[in-house]
Amino acid sequence: MRMYFEPSVLVKLFKIEPESDRMIEIISRADEDRSWSAYTSSWSLLEIARALKKDGKPKEVIELNLRELRNHRISYKPVSQQILAEAERIVSHYNVYASDAVHAATYHHLQQKDPEKLAWFLTDDKHFRRLKEIVASKTIRDISLEDKGA
């Protein structure tokens, strides 16, 4: 099972939000089950740090949370020139936020690069509905831990 975690679901590991408990179950499964692999953009760390700062967490807690996040079995994909070019195209065609375009472009890049497709683009961000031609998004509520694919 290969999946992409968008920051709106990853931040649930550190903030009490609806579906936080479920996200903890999903990340635990990804950590333990070697048939699962998780990906996100390295940009996610910035978005999560900003969400935690906006939530009023002190610098030391944010740094601790980011260290913990890096200890999970998630591959952080760098924001390459190719991904930036694709994100620019997405912004101009779909009128979405730049950060959403970076995640959609990273997901698309992973889909094109590897014949073993990603099963999920897991998000809690409704903006990705506009990108359904590029990203087949699912929410935490859509996921069964018994799923073997999309």
LUMDRENDREN-671283 format. One line per field, with one value per residue: x, y, z of N, C-alpha, C in turn. Coordinates in pm, whole numbers. Layout:
<nodes>
n_u	[X, ...]
n_v	[Y, ...]
n_w	[Z, ...]
ca_u	[X, ...]
ca_v	[Y, ...]
ca_w	[Z, ...]
c_u	[X, ...]
c_v	[Y, ...]
c_w	[Z, ...]
</nodes>
This chain:
<nodes>
n_u	[84, 78, 93, 10, 61, -97, -38, -260, -363, -144, -86, -272, -162, -48, -218, -529, -791, -1088, -1084, -818, -738, -783, -599, -363, -378, -354, -95, 56, 11, 133, 395, 451, 378, 539, 451, 323, 381, 471, 446, 532, 559, 863, 801, 584, 668, 715, 456, 324, 469, 396, 117, 113, 240, 57, -144, -57, 150, 461, 799, 980, 815, 711, 947, 1008, 780, 816, 1055, 965, 781, 956, 1064, 883, 792, 805, 859, 1018, 975, 1177, 1127, 1150, 1279, 1127, 890, 811, 761, 545, 365, 327, 188, -44, -151, -211, -401, -602, -652, -570, -428, -77, 69, -102, -88, 179, 175, -5, 141, 370, 260, 161, 403, 524, 343, 386, 652, 688, 594, 433, 154, 40, -189, -349, -423, -414, -606, -741, -830, -1050, -1000, -873, -1063, -1107, -903, -949, -897, -628, -553, -662, -824, -866, -1036, -965, -1180, -1262, -1093, -1011, -843, -799, -786, -642, -564, -664]
n_v	[-117, 204, 543, 895, 1151, 1442, 1762, 1844, 1616, 1507, 1692, 1633, 1449, 1591, 1783, 1814, 1718, 1653, 1317, 1274, 1057, 844, 903, 862, 585, 512, 610, 458, 204, 236, 267, 16, -192, -332, -358, -132, 201, 538, 873, 1218, 1568, 1746, 2001, 1980, 1976, 2246, 2352, 2216, 2302, 2572, 2552, 2449, 2658, 2861, 2757, 2817, 2681, 2652, 2724, 2516, 2292, 2268, 2208, 1961, 1813, 1811, 1667, 1423, 1360, 1322, 1082, 890, 640, 778, 897, 1184, 1389, 1592, 1934, 1975, 2136, 2043, 1966, 2217, 2349, 2200, 2256, 2530, 2522, 2392, 2580, 2791, 2672, 2570, 2744, 2728, 2724, 2787, 2609, 2386, 2318, 2241, 2003, 1849, 1837, 1701, 1455, 1378, 1361, 1145, 947, 930, 857, 605, 277, 136, 241, 510, 444, 608, 953, 1116, 1346, 1625, 1849, 2046, 2184, 2024, 1896, 2038, 1953, 1702, 1577, 1539, 1447, 1181, 1213, 1110, 1104, 1075, 941, 786, 573, 237, 32, -217, -198, -280, -135, 126]
n_w	[0, -103, -18, -12, 211, 284, 436, 599, 715, 843, 1044, 1231, 1396, 1596, 1689, 1854, 1681, 1484, 1386, 1463, 1628, 1454, 1252, 1389, 1417, 1147, 1079, 1253, 1149, 901, 987, 1097, 919, 662, 404, 349, 238, 284, 168, 134, 61, 114, 177, 343, 609, 667, 643, 847, 1071, 1065, 1108, 1366, 1505, 1462, 1612, 1859, 1981, 2154, 2041, 2114, 2143, 1887, 1744, 1864, 1786, 1505, 1488, 1586, 1383, 1168, 1246, 1180, 938, 674, 351, 249, -12, -214, -320, -633, -935, -1146, -1017, -919, -1163, -1259, -1052, -1092, -1334, -1247, -1065, -1243, -1409, -1240, -1031, -750, -416, -379, -215, -212, -480, -497, -349, -503, -741, -654, -579, -834, -973, -835, -908, -1185, -1197, -1084, -1150, -974, -856, -642, -387, -230, -180, 84, 253, 435, 336, 170, -65, -248, -392, -622, -776, -881, -1124, -1123, -873, -687, -427, -85, 229, 580, 691, 477, 461, 510, 734, 648, 380, 68, -138, -367]
ca_u	[0, 154, 3, 64, -1, -98, -18, -382, -382, -27, -93, -362, -79, 1, -328, -653, -887, -1164, -1008, -680, -714, -779, -473, -260, -387, -303, 50, 112, 8, 237, 524, 470, 351, 636, 384, 275, 483, 410, 521, 483, 658, 942, 729, 487, 724, 690, 313, 291, 527, 312, -12, 137, 268, -72, -221, -3, 252, 593, 904, 1038, 716, 708, 1069, 990, 681, 876, 1150, 884, 728, 1066, 1093, 789, 837, 752, 961, 997, 1021, 1220, 1055, 1244, 1238, 1020, 768, 771, 704, 412, 281, 290, 83, -165, -205, -269, -518, -706, -671, -557, -315, 53, 107, -183, -32, 305, 141, -62, 250, 455, 183, 161, 540, 541, 260, 448, 787, 690, 481, 345, 84, -4, -328, -422, -377, -494, -615, -859, -842, -1154, -951, -826, -1175, -1087, -793, -982, -837, -487, -539, -777, -809, -952, -1027, -939, -1303, -1276, -990, -1020, -707, -792, -772, -521, -545, -766]
ca_v	[0, 329, 656, 1029, 1224, 1588, 1813, 1857, 1493, 1486, 1781, 1568, 1373, 1682, 1869, 1740, 1755, 1535, 1213, 1262, 919, 759, 928, 793, 444, 499, 628, 340, 95, 264, 243, -124, -284, -305, -354, 6, 304, 670, 981, 1354, 1665, 1807, 2124, 1950, 2014, 2390, 2373, 2165, 2396, 2693, 2519, 2435, 2792, 2931, 2697, 2870, 2595, 2717, 2678, 2387, 2186, 2253, 2135, 1823, 1750, 1787, 1555, 1301, 1333, 1267, 946, 795, 583, 861, 950, 1326, 1416, 1731, 2017, 1992, 2231, 1978, 1975, 2357, 2381, 2139, 2332, 2655, 2486, 2361, 2707, 2869, 2602, 2533, 2850, 2675, 2777, 2736, 2490, 2273, 2282, 2168, 1866, 1780, 1812, 1597, 1331, 1346, 1320, 1010, 858, 914, 803, 468, 200, 95, 366, 543, 408, 715, 1089, 1136, 1488, 1676, 1981, 2042, 2246, 1923, 1854, 2107, 1887, 1560, 1524, 1512, 1381, 1107, 1229, 1043, 1157, 972, 862, 697, 469, 119, -22, -346, -169, -326, -46, 230]
ca_w	[0, -113, 3, 2, 321, 271, 573, 680, 793, 928, 1160, 1328, 1489, 1699, 1732, 1875, 1579, 1442, 1316, 1509, 1673, 1335, 1184, 1469, 1378, 1010, 1078, 1321, 1053, 801, 1051, 1132, 809, 555, 274, 335, 229, 291, 105, 137, 15, 222, 207, 449, 739, 686, 665, 980, 1167, 1065, 1171, 1510, 1555, 1459, 1722, 1984, 2041, 2162, 1948, 2158, 2115, 1741, 1705, 1910, 1699, 1374, 1505, 1594, 1250, 1086, 1290, 1120, 812, 565, 261, 218, -148, -230, -416, -745, -1040, -1222, -936, -920, -1294, -1261, -958, -1161, -1431, -1171, -1015, -1353, -1465, -1142, -932, -614, -341, -423, -138, -261, -610, -473, -309, -619, -835, -596, -596, -977, -1005, -783, -990, -1316, -1183, -1035, -1206, -865, -827, -507, -366, -164, -151, 204, 285, 503, 277, 66, -187, -343, -477, -750, -849, -896, -1247, -1095, -743, -638, -282, 12, 363, 681, 706, 362, 464, 597, 756, 577, 238, 2, -251, -381]
c_u	[89, 57, 80, -12, 14, -95, -144, -413, -263, -32, -184, -285, -40, -103, -452, -758, -974, -1074, -862, -648, -701, -647, -358, -260, -325, -151, 119, 116, 117, 376, 554, 462, 441, 573, 322, 394, 414, 505, 454, 593, 738, 879, 630, 538, 702, 544, 270, 345, 440, 177, 4, 165, 139, -163, -168, 101, 386, 694, 957, 943, 708, 830, 1061, 891, 739, 979, 1074, 829, 834, 1101, 994, 843, 767, 870, 924, 1058, 1059, 1136, 1155, 1193, 1124, 887, 720, 706, 563, 317, 238, 178, -50, -229, -274, -394, -633, -731, -676, -438, -186, 92, 26, -130, 98, 273, 82, 48, 344, 388, 187, 298, 566, 462, 326, 581, 789, 569, 385, 276, 53, -153, -410, -347, -466, -489, -743, -891, -939, -1108, -909, -939, -1163, -985, -821, -929, -692, -470, -669, -770, -910, -935, -999, -1061, -1322, -1190, -1025, -879, -691, -778, -639, -492, -656, -898]
c_v	[123, 445, 786, 1097, 1374, 1644, 1824, 1731, 1469, 1572, 1722, 1481, 1458, 1780, 1782, 1798, 1633, 1442, 1202, 1119, 824, 778, 863, 644, 422, 511, 511, 222, 113, 239, 94, -220, -249, -309, -217, 98, 440, 775, 1114, 1443, 1714, 1941, 2103, 1992, 2162, 2418, 2326, 2257, 2521, 2666, 2508, 2572, 2872, 2883, 2741, 2783, 2670, 2649, 2540, 2270, 2161, 2174, 1989, 1749, 1718, 1674, 1423, 1263, 1271, 1123, 843, 750, 652, 908, 1093, 1356, 1563, 1804, 2052, 2099, 2173, 1988, 2120, 2397, 2323, 2214, 2465, 2630, 2461, 2489, 2783, 2803, 2586, 2637, 2796, 2742, 2712, 2610, 2367, 2224, 2204, 2023, 1787, 1745, 1702, 1461, 1285, 1296, 1176, 909, 829, 838, 653, 392, 149, 221, 384, 511, 525, 846, 1130, 1283, 1517, 1815, 1976, 2105, 2143, 1866, 1918, 2035, 1739, 1497, 1481, 1422, 1311, 1106, 1147, 1114, 1041, 882, 760, 572, 358, 64, -159, -326, -223, -240, 55, 166]
c_w	[0, -100, 16, 114, 295, 413, 660, 759, 886, 1055, 1269, 1428, 1609, 1751, 1754, 1781, 1551, 1361, 1359, 1553, 1554, 1259, 1258, 1435, 1240, 1008, 1149, 1226, 947, 858, 1067, 1014, 691, 416, 248, 320, 216, 236, 136, 82, 136, 264, 322, 586, 769, 716, 803, 1088, 1177, 1133, 1323, 1574, 1564, 1572, 1859, 2051, 2046, 2069, 1985, 2127, 1965, 1694, 1746, 1820, 1561, 1379, 1510, 1457, 1160, 1126, 1238, 985, 695, 481, 224, 83, -163, -335, -527, -842, -1123, -1147, -932, -1052, -1306, -1168, -1020, -1260, -1359, -1119, -1128, -1412, -1367, -1034, -789, -546, -389, -347, -181, -396, -595, -434, -425, -719, -784, -610, -743, -1021, -956, -865, -1124, -1309, -1153, -1090, -1098, -812, -680, -494, -312, -169, -35, 245, 362, 449, 158, -66, -292, -428, -616, -838, -876, -1024, -1225, -974, -705, -486, -204, 145, 459, 698, 594, 372, 561, 612, 693, 428, 186, -122, -256, -387]
</nodes>
